[in-house]
Amino acid sequence: MTKTEIGFLTATEIVKRIRAGGLSPVAAVEACLARIAETEPALRAWVHLDTEGALKAARALEAEGRAGRLRGPLHGVPVGIKDIYHVAGMVTTAGAGAFAHERPAADATAVARLRAAGAVILGKTATTEFAYADPAETRNPWNLDHTPGGSSSGSAAAVAAGMIPLALGSQTVGSTLRPAAYCGVVGLKPTHGRISATGVVPLAWSLDHVGIFARCVEDAGLALSVLAGHDPADGFSAAVPAGDYLGALAPFERPPRLGIPRGLFGDKASPEVNAHLEAIASAFAKAGAAVEAVSLPPSAAAIHDAGQLVMRVEAAAFHRDRFARHRDAYRPKIRGLIEEGLAIPGVEYVCAQQARRTFREEVTPLFGRYDALLMPVAPTTAPKGLTWTGDPGLCAPWSFSGLPAIALPSGLAVDGLPLSIQLVTAPFTEDRLLGAARWCEAILSFTAAPPVHAV
């Protein structure tokens, strides 16, 4: 295989080939590094590339494999880490200026779990400043004139362009699913608290989710099986036992039952996106799925404003002391968010948290009737220009209520950019989400990739 072909292998396929002796961890890392060298000048997906450290780790894994010792289910798989995660020995910039840089001595819990499973950390991927809305320099591999989305810009673009098979991102509003949709890859946001956020620079503790970028549902499930689990060091980490995420990838026992909340997106999505969603729903129904319209509870009307208020206040709380010293060093959008948060009374914050809980409590019973809700990820394909990362509004209800969601690439628009669907399930039912997503993925049969030579 050529290095470019290796670069576009799934993580699952890399693991299989390494275990069978047809591919070495060193060759996998070298292929990713070669693809990065070819495409990074145009894409700008990376903040820091640890070439020496990655090759050293790959050589150690190769030696362990020859000795019959496999470190874990990701043995030899190269991964990228969004630059809000602490990685021991690497600077965490959080997409900000030097005033915010940190050099951690320890890995974030999610990074440590990846290492323990045998993953090779290639480096840090670009993020918007403090994972909010001021864009990074990253471009969309499908069309360099369009945004890759944010805030996990570099992770999404890197997976889509064949630089790496897996990457970590985060989602507070739409920062995993939206860039996954814009770049034509799978993006998974599990239930809030399912994966530890210890060692991750927060935007809003109540809303921040660890996110996964992958090329297929199977890879997302593989990564989740490594990352999920309680962490006593994270006050928001859930003690709910992890599911059998690999077992969930087996053929679905029956076609799924899918509910479409058209009231959430019908008047917001473009005609093309609405038509695409209807065509996908028809294809699923033809394949045996039960698909019907569903109405969200009245509390859905308040969830967007409630989540935005919580985000403002918690961002202000985290940044307050640093902001007092470096206000002018913050970029305009995150600065405005913090300033707004500092002015919000405590009683409004408490009421917003209650509105979030109410929506979660009222929407969860729907999943007794449906395996998942089905809707678009974003109102349009990736917007043109690099000054805006796109509209996260269709992801917001599920981030603000902490429910698990996944983005699946589902086609190409007339402009040649990817289209994507979103599936949502009940809290802590990622196994059901993955099973439904695997079924849908097989029907969608999306195999397109960015034009290799365009980047």
C-alpha positions as CSV (number, residue, x, y, z in Angstrom):
1,M,0.0,0.0,0.0
2,T,1.1,3.6,-0.6
3,K,1.5,5.9,2.4
4,T,-1.6,7.8,1.2
5,E,-3.6,4.6,1.2
6,I,-2.4,3.7,4.7
7,G,-3.4,7.2,5.8
8,F,-7.0,6.6,4.8
9,L,-7.3,3.3,6.6
10,T,-9.7,3.1,9.5
11,A,-8.4,2.6,13.0
12,T,-10.0,-0.8,13.1
13,E,-8.2,-1.8,9.9
14,I,-4.9,-0.5,11.2
15,V,-5.3,-2.6,14.3
16,K,-6.2,-5.7,12.3
17,R,-3.2,-5.3,10.0
18,I,-0.8,-4.7,12.9
19,R,-2.0,-7.8,14.7
20,A,-1.7,-9.9,11.5
21,G,1.8,-8.6,10.9
22,G,1.0,-6.9,7.6
23,L,1.6,-3.4,9.0
24,S,3.8,-2.1,11.7
25,P,3.1,0.8,14.1
26,V,6.2,2.6,12.7
27,A,4.8,2.3,9.1
28,A,1.4,3.6,10.2
29,V,3.0,6.6,11.9
30,E,5.3,7.3,9.0
31,A,2.3,7.2,6.6
32,C,0.4,9.7,8.7
33,L,3.5,12.0,8.9
34,A,3.9,11.8,5.2
35,R,0.3,12.7,4.6
36,I,0.6,15.6,7.0
37,A,3.8,16.9,5.3
38,E,1.8,16.8,2.0
39,T,-1.3,18.5,3.1
40,E,-0.6,20.6,6.2
41,P,0.7,23.7,4.4
42,A,-2.8,24.1,2.9
43,L,-4.9,22.8,5.7
44,R,-3.2,24.1,8.9
45,A,-4.7,21.5,11.1
46,W,-1.8,21.1,13.5
47,V,-0.5,23.3,16.3
48,H,2.3,20.9,17.3
49,L,3.6,17.8,15.7
50,D,5.6,15.5,17.9
51,T,7.4,13.6,15.1
52,E,10.3,12.3,17.3
53,G,8.1,11.3,20.2
54,A,5.5,9.6,17.9
55,L,8.2,7.5,16.1
56,K,9.8,6.6,19.4
57,A,6.5,5.4,20.8
58,A,5.7,3.5,17.6
59,R,9.1,1.7,17.7
60,A,8.4,0.7,21.3
61,L,5.0,-0.7,20.3
62,E,6.5,-2.5,17.4
63,A,9.0,-4.2,19.7
64,E,6.2,-5.1,22.1
65,G,4.2,-6.6,19.3
66,R,7.2,-8.7,18.1
67,A,7.5,-10.0,21.6
68,G,3.8,-11.0,21.6
69,R,2.6,-8.2,23.9
70,L,-0.2,-6.0,22.6
71,R,-0.7,-3.0,24.9
72,G,-4.4,-2.7,24.1
73,P,-7.2,-2.4,21.5
74,L,-5.6,0.7,19.8
75,H,-2.1,-0.8,19.6
76,G,-0.2,1.3,17.1
77,V,-3.0,3.6,16.0
78,P,-1.9,7.2,15.4
79,V,-4.2,9.8,17.0
80,G,-4.5,13.6,17.2
81,I,-5.4,15.6,20.3
82,K,-7.3,18.9,20.3
83,D,-5.1,21.6,21.8
84,I,-7.3,22.1,24.9
85,Y,-6.2,18.7,26.3
86,H,-3.1,18.4,28.4
87,V,-0.5,16.1,26.9
88,A,2.6,15.6,29.1
89,G,5.5,17.5,27.7
90,M,3.6,19.4,25.1
91,V,2.4,23.0,25.4
92,T,-1.3,23.5,25.8
93,T,-2.2,26.7,23.9
94,A,-6.0,26.4,23.8
95,G,-5.8,28.4,20.6
96,A,-4.8,31.5,22.5
97,G,-1.8,33.7,22.9
98,A,1.2,33.1,25.2
99,F,-0.6,34.6,28.2
100,A,-2.7,31.3,28.4
101,H,-0.1,28.7,27.5
102,E,0.6,25.8,29.9
103,R,3.2,23.0,29.9
104,P,1.6,20.1,31.8
105,A,3.5,17.4,33.5
106,A,0.7,14.9,33.2
107,D,-1.8,13.7,30.5
108,A,-5.5,14.5,30.6
109,T,-7.4,11.4,31.6
110,A,-8.6,10.8,28.1
111,V,-5.1,11.0,26.7
112,A,-3.8,8.7,29.3
113,R,-6.4,6.1,28.4
114,L,-5.5,6.3,24.8
115,R,-1.9,5.8,25.6
116,A,-2.7,2.9,27.8
117,A,-4.6,1.3,25.0
118,G,-1.6,1.5,22.7
119,A,-2.5,4.7,20.7
120,V,0.4,6.9,19.4
121,I,-0.1,10.6,20.1
122,L,1.0,12.4,17.0
123,G,0.5,15.9,18.4
124,K,-2.0,18.7,19.0
125,T,-4.6,19.8,16.6
126,A,-5.9,23.4,16.1
127,T,-8.8,24.8,18.1
128,T,-10.7,28.0,18.1
129,E,-9.6,30.3,21.0
130,F,-10.6,28.6,24.3
131,A,-12.9,26.3,22.2
132,Y,-15.3,29.1,21.5
133,A,-16.0,31.0,18.3
134,D,-12.9,32.9,17.3
135,P,-11.7,30.8,14.3
136,A,-8.5,28.9,14.0
137,E,-6.6,29.0,10.7
138,T,-7.6,25.5,9.7
139,R,-9.3,25.1,6.3
140,N,-11.8,22.5,5.0
141,P,-10.2,19.7,3.1
142,W,-13.2,19.5,0.7
143,N,-12.8,23.1,-0.3
144,L,-10.1,25.3,1.1
145,D,-12.3,28.4,0.9
146,H,-14.8,27.0,3.4
147,T,-14.7,26.6,7.2
148,P,-14.0,23.2,8.6
149,G,-16.3,24.2,11.5
150,G,-15.2,24.6,15.1
151,S,-14.2,24.6,17.7
152,S,-12.5,21.2,17.0
153,S,-11.3,22.5,13.6
154,G,-8.0,20.7,13.3
155,S,-9.2,17.3,14.5
156,A,-12.0,17.2,12.0
157,A,-9.9,18.3,9.1
158,A,-7.0,16.0,10.0
159,V,-9.2,12.9,10.0
160,A,-11.0,13.9,6.8
161,A,-7.8,14.5,5.0
162,G,-6.2,11.2,5.8
163,M,-3.7,12.6,8.3
164,I,-4.9,10.5,11.2
165,P,-7.7,7.9,11.6
166,L,-8.8,9.1,15.1
167,A,-8.8,12.4,17.0
168,L,-10.1,13.9,20.2
169,G,-12.3,17.0,20.1
170,S,-14.8,18.5,22.5
171,Q,-18.4,19.8,22.3
172,T,-20.0,22.4,24.4
173,V,-22.6,23.4,21.8
174,G,-21.7,21.9,18.4
175,S,-17.9,21.6,18.4
176,T,-17.6,17.9,17.5
177,L,-20.7,17.1,15.4
178,R,-20.7,20.2,13.3
179,P,-17.0,20.0,12.1
180,A,-17.5,16.3,11.6
181,A,-20.5,17.1,9.3
182,Y,-18.7,19.9,7.5
183,C,-15.6,17.6,6.9
184,G,-17.5,14.4,6.0
185,V,-16.4,12.2,8.9
186,V,-18.1,10.5,12.0
187,G,-18.3,12.6,15.1
188,L,-19.5,11.1,18.4
189,K,-20.5,13.1,21.5
190,P,-21.4,10.7,24.3
191,T,-23.5,11.5,27.3
192,H,-22.1,14.4,29.4
193,G,-19.8,12.8,32.0
194,R,-19.4,9.5,30.1
195,I,-15.7,10.4,29.3
196,S,-13.6,12.2,31.8
197,A,-12.8,15.8,31.1
198,T,-10.0,16.0,33.7
199,G,-7.0,17.8,32.2
200,V,-9.1,19.5,29.5
201,V,-9.3,23.4,29.5
202,P,-13.0,24.0,30.1
203,L,-15.3,26.3,28.3
204,A,-18.3,25.5,30.6
205,W,-18.1,22.5,33.0
206,S,-21.8,21.7,32.9
207,L,-21.8,21.4,29.2
208,D,-18.3,20.3,28.0
209,H,-18.2,16.8,26.4
210,V,-15.2,14.9,25.2
211,G,-15.7,14.2,21.5
212,I,-14.4,11.6,19.1
213,F,-13.6,12.0,15.4
214,A,-13.4,8.8,13.3
215,R,-13.9,7.6,9.7
216,C,-16.6,5.1,10.6
217,V,-19.0,4.1,13.4
218,E,-16.9,1.0,14.3
219,D,-13.9,3.3,15.0
220,A,-16.0,5.6,17.1
221,G,-17.2,2.6,19.2
222,L,-13.6,1.3,19.5
223,A,-12.4,4.6,20.8
224,L,-15.4,5.0,23.2
225,S,-14.7,1.5,24.6
226,V,-11.2,2.8,25.6
227,L,-12.3,6.3,26.8
228,A,-15.5,5.6,28.7
229,G,-15.5,5.1,32.5
230,H,-15.8,6.9,35.8
231,D,-13.0,9.3,36.9
232,P,-13.1,10.4,40.6
233,A,-10.9,13.4,39.7
234,D,-13.7,14.8,37.5
235,G,-16.7,16.1,39.5
236,F,-19.0,15.7,36.5
237,S,-17.8,12.2,35.6
238,A,-20.7,9.7,35.7
239,A,-20.5,6.6,37.8
240,V,-22.9,4.8,35.4
241,P,-21.2,1.7,34.2
242,A,-20.0,1.8,30.6
243,G,-21.8,-0.3,28.0
244,D,-20.6,-3.0,25.6
245,Y,-19.8,-0.6,22.8
246,L,-18.0,-3.2,20.7
247,G,-20.9,-5.6,21.1
248,A,-23.2,-2.9,20.0
249,L,-21.5,-2.8,16.6
250,A,-22.9,-6.3,15.7
251,P,-25.7,-6.3,13.2
252,F,-28.7,-4.5,14.7
253,E,-31.3,-7.0,15.9
254,R,-34.0,-5.2,13.8
255,P,-34.2,-2.0,11.7
256,P,-34.4,1.0,14.2
257,R,-37.3,3.1,15.1
258,L,-36.5,6.7,14.3
259,G,-38.3,9.9,15.3
260,I,-37.9,13.1,13.3
261,P,-38.4,16.3,15.3
262,R,-39.1,18.5,12.2
263,G,-40.1,21.4,14.5
264,L,-36.5,21.7,15.6
265,F,-35.0,22.2,12.2
266,G,-37.6,22.6,9.5
267,D,-37.7,26.4,9.3
268,K,-33.9,26.7,10.0
269,A,-32.4,24.3,7.5
270,S,-31.8,25.1,3.9
271,P,-34.2,23.6,1.3
272,E,-31.4,21.4,0.2
273,V,-30.7,20.1,3.7
274,N,-34.4,19.6,4.3
275,A,-34.8,17.7,1.1
276,H,-31.8,15.6,1.8
277,L,-33.1,14.6,5.2
278,E,-36.4,13.6,3.7
279,A,-34.6,11.5,1.1
280,I,-32.5,9.8,3.8
281,A,-35.6,9.1,5.9
282,S,-37.3,7.5,2.9
283,A,-34.3,5.3,2.2
284,F,-34.3,4.2,5.9
285,A,-38.0,3.4,5.8
286,K,-37.6,1.5,2.5
287,A,-34.8,-0.6,4.2
288,G,-37.3,-1.5,7.0
289,A,-36.9,1.3,9.6
290,A,-39.9,2.7,11.3
291,V,-39.7,6.5,10.7
292,E,-42.2,9.0,11.9
293,A,-42.5,12.6,12.9
294,V,-42.2,13.4,16.6
295,S,-42.9,16.6,18.7
296,L,-40.5,17.7,21.3
297,P,-41.8,18.7,24.7
298,P,-42.7,22.4,25.4
299,S,-39.4,22.8,27.4
300,A,-37.5,22.6,24.1
301,A,-38.5,26.2,23.5
302,A,-36.2,27.3,26.4
303,I,-33.3,25.0,26.1
304,H,-31.2,27.1,23.7
305,D,-31.3,30.3,25.8
306,A,-30.8,28.3,29.0
307,G,-27.7,26.6,27.7
308,Q,-26.2,29.8,26.3
309,L,-26.7,31.5,29.6
310,V,-25.0,28.7,31.5
311,M,-22.1,28.7,29.0
312,R,-21.6,32.5,29.5
313,V,-21.6,32.3,33.3
314,E,-19.3,29.3,33.5
315,A,-16.8,30.7,31.0
316,A,-16.7,33.9,33.0
317,A,-16.1,31.9,36.2
318,F,-13.2,30.0,34.7
319,H,-11.6,33.0,33.1
320,R,-12.3,35.7,35.7
321,D,-8.9,36.0,37.3
322,R,-6.9,35.7,34.0
323,F,-9.4,37.9,32.2
324,A,-8.8,40.7,34.8
325,R,-5.1,40.6,33.9
326,H,-5.2,40.0,30.2
327,R,-8.6,41.3,28.9
328,D,-7.1,42.9,25.8
329,A,-5.3,39.7,24.8
330,Y,-8.5,37.8,24.4
331,R,-10.0,37.7,20.9
332,P,-13.3,39.5,20.4
333,K,-15.9,36.7,20.5
334,I,-14.5,34.9,23.7
335,R,-14.0,38.4,25.3
336,G,-17.6,39.3,24.6
337,L,-18.8,35.9,26.0
338,I,-16.9,36.4,29.3
339,E,-18.0,40.0,29.7
340,E,-21.7,39.0,29.3
341,G,-21.2,36.1,31.7
342,L,-19.7,38.4,34.4
343,A,-22.8,40.6,34.3
344,I,-25.4,37.8,34.7
345,P,-27.1,37.5,38.2
346,G,-26.8,34.2,40.0
347,V,-30.5,33.7,40.1
348,E,-30.7,33.6,36.3
349,Y,-27.9,31.0,36.2
350,V,-29.9,28.8,38.7
351,C,-33.1,29.1,36.6
352,A,-31.2,28.3,33.4
353,Q,-29.8,25.1,35.0
354,Q,-33.3,24.1,36.1
355,A,-34.6,24.7,32.5
356,R,-31.9,22.3,31.3
357,R,-32.9,19.6,33.7
358,T,-36.5,20.0,32.8
359,F,-35.9,19.5,29.1
360,R,-33.8,16.4,29.8
361,E,-36.4,14.9,32.0
362,E,-39.2,15.7,29.5
363,V,-37.4,14.5,26.4
364,T,-36.0,11.3,27.7
365,P,-39.3,9.4,27.7
366,L,-39.4,9.7,23.9
367,F,-36.7,7.2,23.7
368,G,-39.0,4.5,25.1
369,R,-40.7,4.7,21.7
370,Y,-37.7,5.4,19.5
371,D,-34.2,4.0,19.2
372,A,-33.0,7.4,18.1
373,L,-34.1,10.8,16.9
374,L,-33.0,11.7,13.4
375,M,-32.2,15.2,12.1
376,P,-29.6,17.2,10.2
377,V,-26.4,18.2,12.1
378,A,-26.3,21.8,10.6
379,P,-28.7,24.0,8.6
380,T,-26.3,24.1,5.6
381,T,-23.1,22.7,4.4
382,A,-19.8,24.3,5.5
383,P,-20.1,28.1,5.0
384,K,-17.7,29.9,2.7
385,G,-15.1,31.9,4.4
386,L,-12.9,31.5,7.4
387,T,-14.3,34.2,9.7
388,W,-17.2,32.1,11.0
389,T,-17.3,28.4,12.1
390,G,-21.0,27.9,11.3
391,D,-24.3,27.5,13.0
392,P,-24.3,25.1,16.0
393,G,-28.1,25.5,16.7
394,L,-29.2,22.1,15.7
395,C,-26.7,20.4,18.0
396,A,-27.4,22.7,20.9
397,P,-30.4,21.0,22.5
398,W,-28.5,17.7,22.9
399,S,-25.3,19.4,24.2
400,F,-27.3,21.5,26.7
401,S,-29.2,18.5,27.9
402,G,-26.1,16.2,27.9
403,L,-27.7,13.5,25.6
404,P,-25.5,11.3,23.4
405,A,-25.4,12.2,19.7
406,I,-23.5,11.1,16.6
407,A,-22.9,12.7,13.2
408,L,-22.8,10.4,10.1
409,P,-21.7,11.6,6.6
410,S,-24.7,11.0,4.4
411,G,-24.1,12.5,0.9
412,L,-22.7,15.4,-1.1
413,A,-24.5,18.7,-1.7
414,V,-24.6,20.4,-5.1
415,D,-21.6,22.4,-4.1
416,G,-19.6,19.2,-3.6
417,L,-19.4,19.6,0.2
418,P,-20.5,16.9,2.6
419,L,-24.0,16.6,4.1
420,S,-24.6,14.8,7.4
421,I,-27.3,13.4,9.6
422,Q,-27.5,13.4,13.4
423,L,-28.8,10.6,15.7
424,V,-29.6,11.2,19.3
425,T,-30.5,8.8,22.1
426,A,-31.3,8.7,25.8
427,P,-28.7,9.4,28.5
428,F,-26.1,6.7,28.9
429,T,-27.4,4.6,26.0
430,E,-24.4,4.9,23.7
431,D,-24.6,1.2,22.9
432,R,-28.0,1.8,21.4
433,L,-26.8,4.9,19.6
434,L,-23.9,3.0,18.1
435,G,-26.1,0.1,17.0
436,A,-28.6,2.4,15.3
437,A,-25.7,4.4,13.7
438,R,-24.1,1.3,12.4
439,W,-27.4,0.2,10.7
440,C,-27.8,3.7,9.2
441,E,-24.2,3.9,8.1
442,A,-24.7,0.6,6.1
443,I,-27.7,2.1,4.3
444,L,-26.0,5.4,3.6
445,S,-22.9,3.7,2.1
446,F,-21.0,7.0,2.1
447,T,-17.5,6.4,0.6
448,A,-16.6,9.8,-0.8
449,A,-13.3,11.4,0.4
450,P,-11.9,14.9,-0.1
451,P,-10.2,15.4,-3.5
452,V,-6.7,14.2,-2.5
453,H,-4.8,16.4,-4.8
454,A,-6.8,19.5,-4.0
455,V,-5.1,19.8,-0.7
